Amino acid sequence: MASQVEPLPKESLLVENGGAPNGNHRDKIPSSPYIPDGGFWAWSTLLGAFLVQFAGGYIYAFGVFQDFFVTDYLSDFSSSEISWIGSICTLLILSGGTISGTLFDRGYFYPLMYGGCFLGTFCLFMLSLIARQHYYQALLSLGLGFGIATGAMYVPSIAIIAHHFTTKRALAMGIVVAGSQLGAIAFPIMLNNLIHGSVGFANGIRASAGVFGGSFIIGLLLMRTRLPPKPRGSLSFLGAVKLMSRDFAYMVAVLGTFFFVQGVFFPVFYLQLFSDKLGLNPVFGFYSISILSFASLAGRIVGGAAANAAGAFNVTVFCTLAATGVLFSHLSLTNYAGVTIFAILFGFFSGAYVSLLGPLFSSMASDVSEVGCLHGLTVINLLGTPITGALLSRQFIWWRPIVYNSVCLQESHLVN
């Protein structure tokens, strides 16, 4: 499907020689293109991006896989080895934007979306076919393949909001990224009940693959691009890297985001396993991730609204400080109430922070055509969860990964 480019209103056009437009004069589009900040296709695109992000929220169900693989399906392998699956997947999803963001700016939005939908659904069906104790099969399907697929859509489905919104951009992006958190609520509940119920692992994964693909396709049908692609000869990806490496504010934001991402996935991947090892009811463990995700959903919506009033940077600084304190409190968790309160508070503040990455880095772009590229340069997460698994060890010594990840969040706050 070709990009649909909306015509600019007459008042947004500049005319050479200062005269009225006529057949002898050529209209010129200003460097800052007209953004409608609303309208039918703007809200339709927002809803479509929300559904695509909902499908992408599947990765937040990795805590279900971490628990199931460690205790059952891949029990011959350590927590650290299994966490490499989720870590590689999140690396490809987040830092894959370095490629998908640039391609989005070049006008390849629809190929990225359709390719990601097909590959992601295919890899989930392949995951349903893996055999017990065959680690490499899970790594290839869920870690590598699904990570590439979701990485192709993650940044473009956020960056496209910049085509339609300006003053409402922070709130709109907050709503869109809240979609992934809604997926993070739904998919863990779905997978836990299917995998541990009568349906079983294979058919449960296939059912979830159907939900993933269906949400993705509906979202694609609702989204439209409206601005022309960045012309050849404009800022390239390597050019953007060189340019932004000299931007002190941008590099500080990237460094702060790097530290935050190292620590933020610890509860997402390990809270269910922690609840089980604490001796709490397994059903409560199933829902612990969903409680965290529900709070994160609220945080993403509130964070976007707060950024419009107080500024994205100010809100991110507060959220990193609050999330650091909450994660340190993980050392004292011993019962249902403690785990529940921790999940709510950490989910809220971490979700608010994530919702602000879009407007924060969009505000640093000199032109809307650079939004996708700059989003893709922001986050890399490869070592956080494997280091966490190694610190946890087979003896499940919890204080070590808790302190490590809390310090990572603290460094994020100090850098910001």
N, C-alpha and C positions, 0 to 999 in steps of 0.2 A: 504494500500500500504506500503510495507516495505521500510525502508530507503535504498537508493542506496549509497554505500560506494565506492568511487573511489580509485583505487590502487595508492599507493605512487610511485613516480619515484625512480629509483634505487639509485640515488645519495643522497636521503633523508633517506636511511636506514643505520642503524649502525649494524655492525657485531661484534659478540662476539669474544674475543681473538685477535682482530685486523687482522684476516685473511680474505681471499676472501670468499664470500659466496659459500657454497657447500652443499651437502646433509647431511653432518655431523654437520653443524652449524645452529643455529637458529637466524634468523634476528630479530632485535629489533627496534621498532618504537620509535623515540625520543619523549621527553616530549612535544616539540613544533611541532605539526603536520604540514605537508606541506600544504600551502594554495596557490592555483594557481594565485590568484589576477586577474582573468579574465577567458575567455573561454566561450564556448557556453552555458553550464549549469549555469555558474555564471551570465551571462546577462539575461538568461531566468528566473532564479530564482529572479533576481532583478525586472524584469517586472512583474512576478507573485506576488511578495510581494507588489509591487506598486499597483496592482489591488485590493489585499486584504485590503491594507490600504485605498484605495479609498472607498471600501465598509464600512470600519470602520469610515470613515468621516461622516457617517450618524448622529452621535451624535452631530456634530457641527450644525446641523439643529435644535437643541433643542430651539434655539431662536425663531424659527417659532412656535413651540409648546407652548413655554412660552407665547408669544403674543396671540395666538389663544385660549389657555386654560383660560388665565386671563380675556380676553374680551368676550369670548363666551362659549366654551364648558364646562369649569369648573369654571364658573364665581362666583359660591358660595364659592370658596376657595381663600385664599390670595396668593399673589405673593410668599411669603416665603414657604407656603405649596406646591405650584406647583413646585417651584425650587428644593424641595427635590427629585422630580422624576429625574431631570437631575443630581443632585448631587450624588445620589445613583448610577446612571448609570455610571458616570465618575469615581466614587470611584472603582467600580467593574472592569471597563475597565483598569484603570491605576494600582491600587494596586493589582488587580487580577493576575498580573504578578508574584507575590510571589509564586503562585502555578503553573501557566502555564510556567513560566520561568524554574522552577525546573523540571517539567515534560518534557520540551523541552530538557534539558540537559540529561535526562534519556532516550531519544529516542522516546518520544511519540508525535512527531511533527504532524504526519498525523491524529491520533485520535483527537487531539486538534483542528486541522483545520476543519475536516469534522463535528465534533460535534458542533463547533461554527457556521459553515455555516447553519446547519439544525436548531439549536435552534434559531439563530438570525432571520432567515426567518420566522419561525413559530411564534415567538413573535410579529413580525411586522404585520402578518396577524391577530393575536389576538388583536393587538392594533386597527385594523380597525373595530373591532366588539364592542368596548366599548360604553356604553350608556352615554348620557349627565349627568353631575353631579355625575358620579360614579368614584370618585377619585381613589379608591383602584384598579380598573381595569387598569387604566393608570399606576399606580405605579408598579403593578405586571408585566405587559407586557413590557412597555418601560423602567422602572427603574430597576427592578430586573432581569427579564429574558433576555432582550436585553443586559444589562450590563454584565451579566455572559457570554453570548455568545461572545460578542466582546472582553471581557477580555481574553477569551481563545486563541484568535488569535493575540492580539495586540503585546505582547512581542515576541512570537516566530517568527512572520513575520518580525520583525526587527533583532532579534538575528541570524536568519539563514544567514544573509548577512556575518556574521563573519566566516562562513564556506567557503566562496568563495573569500573574499577580505581582504587584509592587508593594503598596502600603500594607496589604493584607498578607504579604508573603510569609512572614514568620508564623502566623496563625495557620495559614494553608499548609505549609510544610509540616507543622506540628500535627495537623490532622492526618496528613498522608502517612507519616512515620508511625502514627498511632495504629495504623493498619497492621504493621508487623507485630505489634504487641497484642492485638486482638488475635492474630494467628498464634502467638506464643501462649495465649490462654487456651484456645480451642484445640490445637494439635497435641499438646501433652495430655490433656484429658482424653482425647480420642485415642491416642496411641496406647496409653496406659490401660484403658478399658478393653481395647481390642487385643493387644499383645498378651496381657495377663488374663484375658477371658477365654471364652470358648472359640473365638475366631482364630487366635494364634498369631504368631509373628508374620508369616508370609502373607496371609490374606489381610491382616491388619495394615501392613505397609501398602498393599495394593489399594485398599479403600482410601487411605490417606493420600495416595498418589492421584486418585480421581478427584478428590477435593482440591488438591494443589493445582492440577491442570485446569479444572473447571473455573476456579476463581481467576486464574491467570488469563484465560481466554476471554471471559466476560470483561475483565479490566481492560484488555487490549482493545476491545470493540468500542469502549467508551472514551479512550484517550485520543487527542489530536495535538499535533504540533502546529504552531502558527507562525513561527519566524523562519526566515531562510537560513540555511546552514552557513557556518562561518566560511568565508571565501578562501580559496587557496592563496597562499602567500601571507595570510594573517598569522597570528601567534600559534606556533606549533606546540606539541607536547613538551619537547625538549626546551623550546624557548620559554614555555611557561615555568618549567623547573628552574631554569637559570634566573628568570625574572623574579620569581617568588622566593628564591634562595637569598635574594638581596633585600627582601621585605621582612624587617625584623618582627613586626607584629604577626605576620603570617607564620613565620618559623616558630615563634613562641606558642602560637595556637596549635600548630602541628605537634610540637614536642609535648605540650600538655595533653593533647588528645592521645598521643602514643602511650603515655603512662596510664591514662585512664582506661584505655582499651585493654591494657595488660591485666588490669585487676577486675574489670567489671564483669567478665564472663565466669569468674569463679563461682558465685552463687547460682548462676544460670546452669552451669554444667554439673555442679556438685551438691546442690541443696537437697535433692531427693535422696542421693546416696548418704548424705550426712544424717538425714532424718531416719533412714533405715538403720544405720549403724548406731544411732542414739537409742534405738529400741522403741521408737514411736510406732504407732499403728501404720502398716504399709499403705493403707488407703489415704491416710494423712500425707504420707510421703508422696503419693501420686499427685495430690493437689497442691503441694507446697510450691511447685514451680508455677502453677496457674495462679496462685495467690500473688506471688511476686510479679507475674506478668500483668495481672489485672491492675495492681498498683502502678506498674510502669506505664500502662495505658493511660491512667489518670494523670500521671506525671507528664507525659508527652503532650497531652492536650493543655494542661495548666501551664507547662513550660512555654509553649508557643504563645499563649495569651500573655503571660508575664513578660516575655521578651518584647512585645509590642509596647508595653508600658515602661519597663525599666532598662531595656537594652539587652541584647543577647549575651554580650560579654559579662555584664554584671550578674546575670542569672546563672551563667555557667560557673563562675567563681564560687557563688554560694552553694550550688549543687555539689561541686566537687568536695567542698569542706564538709557538708552534711553527709554525703555518701561515705567519706573517709571515717567519720565518727561512728556511723552505723556499722560499717564493716568491722571495725575494731571491736565492737560489742559482740560480734560473733563468738568471741572467746568465752563468753559467759552463758551461751545458750544450753539449756538442759531440759526444756519441757515444751509442750505444745504452744503455750502462750508466747514464750520467747521466740520460737521459730516463726510463729505467725506475725508477731510485731516486727521482727527483723525483715521478713519478706515484704511486708507492706512498706516500711520506711525505705529500705534499700531500693525496692522496685520503683517507688515514687521518684526519688532523687536521681537515680541513674537514668530513668526514663526521661525525666525533664532535661537532663544534660544531652542525651542522644537527640532529642527533638530539636535542639538548638544548633547542632552541627551544620544543618542545612543553611539556615539564615545567617549564621556566623560567617561561614566561608563564602556564601553568596555575596555578602556585603563587601568582601575583599576583592571581588572581581571588578576590573575596570570596565567590563562590557558584559552584557548578558550572554554573549556567545562563548565566554570563557568559563561559565558556571560549571559545566560538566567536568572540564579538565581539572579545575581547582578542587572540586569535590573529591575527585579521584586521587589527589595527592595527599589526602589528609590522614588516613588511618592505616596502620599495618599491625596485624596481630598474628604472630606465629608462635612465640615462645611462652606466652602467658600461661595457658592451660597445661602444656606439657611440663613446664617447671612446677606448676602446682601439683600435678600428678606425681612427679618425682619426689617432691617434698612430702607429700602425703604418704607415700610408700605402701607396701602391702600390709603394714601394721596399722595403717590409718591414723597417723599422728597428725591431728587436725590443726594444732596451734601453729605449726610451721607454715602451711599455705595461707592461713588466715593472716598472719603477720606479714608475709611477703606481699600479698595482694593489697592489704591495707596500706603498706608503705608505698606501693605503686600509685594508689589513689592520692596519698598525701603528697607525693612528688608532683602529681598533676596539678594539685591545688597551689603548691608553692611556685610552680612554673607560671601558672596563669596569673 
